[in-house]
Structure formats: structure tokens, C-alpha cells
Amino acid sequence: MKLPTDEWKRAALRRMILPVVLIVVGAVIATITDGTLQAIGFGIFGVGGVLVVSFAFLEIGYSEDRERARDAERRRPPS
């Protein structure tokens, strides 16, 4: 699937919204509560962190795919 030049940037930004929200919500819950709720807050924070790292690796893979597609376009003989 080939996206227009800036469309992939908007898609990447949309993918990062949920993990960032989870990190913020988890940090707030962990900070203002104690006991079980604090542990839940740390868990939510951790899930958000794992998603951020996962999406960063996904974006690296997508950038490599885009680079490969550009190389294939350059190598293709003119019609």
C-alpha cells in the first residue's frame, strides 16, 4: 500500500496517540493513588511504554519498506 508523502506521517501520529494517553493516565493514577490502584496505574503506564517501543520499531520497518520501494522505482527502466 503506497501512501502519499505526508499521509504516512499522519498515520504514524495517529498510532502514537493511544500509547501516549495510556502513559499519561497510568502516571496520573500511579501518582495520586496508593495500594492496588497504584499498581494498576503502573501497569497501565507499562503497557503504554511497551506500545510506544513497539510502534517505534513498526515505523522503522515501514521506513525501510518505503526506501526499498523508492529504490525499485529508480531501478525501473523508463517506459
C-alpha positions in Angstrom: 0.0 0.0 0.0 1.5 3.3 -1.1 0.6 6.4 0.9 1.0 10.0 -0.3 4.1 11.8 1.0 2.6 13.2 4.2 -0.1 10.6 4.8 2.3 8.2 6.4 3.3 10.9 8.9 -0.3 11.4 9.9 -0.8 7.7 10.2 2.2 7.4 12.5 0.9 10.2 14.6 -2.5 8.6 15.0 -0.8 5.3 16.0 1.0 7.0 18.8 -2.0 8.8 20.4 -3.3 5.8 22.4 0.0 4.7 23.9 0.8 8.3 25.0 -2.7 8.6 26.5 -2.1 5.3 28.4 1.2 6.6 29.7 -0.3 9.8 30.9 -3.3 8.1 32.5 -1.1 5.5 34.1 1.2 8.1 35.5 -1.6 10.1 37.0 -3.3 7.0 38.6 0.1 5.8 40.0 0.9 9.3 41.4 -2.4 10.2 43.1 -3.4 6.8 44.5 -1.8 4.1 46.6 -2.1 0.3 47.1 -3.8 -1.7 44.4 -4.8 1.3 42.3 -1.2 2.5 42.2 -0.1 -0.9 41.0 -2.8 -0.8 38.3 -1.5 2.7 37.3 2.0 1.4 37.0 0.6 -1.5 34.8 -1.2 0.9 32.5 1.9 3.0 32.3 3.9 -0.1 31.4 1.5 -1.2 28.7 1.7 2.3 27.2 5.5 2.2 27.2 5.6 -1.2 25.5 3.2 0.1 22.8 5.4 3.2 22.2 8.5 1.0 21.7 6.6 -1.5 19.5 5.2 1.3 17.3 8.7 2.8 17.1 10.0 -0.5 15.7 7.0 -0.7 13.4 7.8 2.8 12.0 11.4 1.7 11.4 10.1 -1.2 9.4 7.8 1.0 7.4 10.6 3.4 6.6 12.7 0.5 5.3 9.8 -0.6 3.1 9.4 3.0 1.7 13.2 3.1 1.0 13.0 -0.2 -0.8 10.1 1.0 -2.9 12.0 4.2 -3.8 15.0 2.1 -4.9 12.8 -0.2 -7.0 11.2 2.9 -8.7 14.7 4.3 -9.5 15.8 1.0 -11.0 12.8 0.5 -13.1 13.5 1.3 -16.8 11.5 4.2 -18.3 8.5 3.1 -20.3 
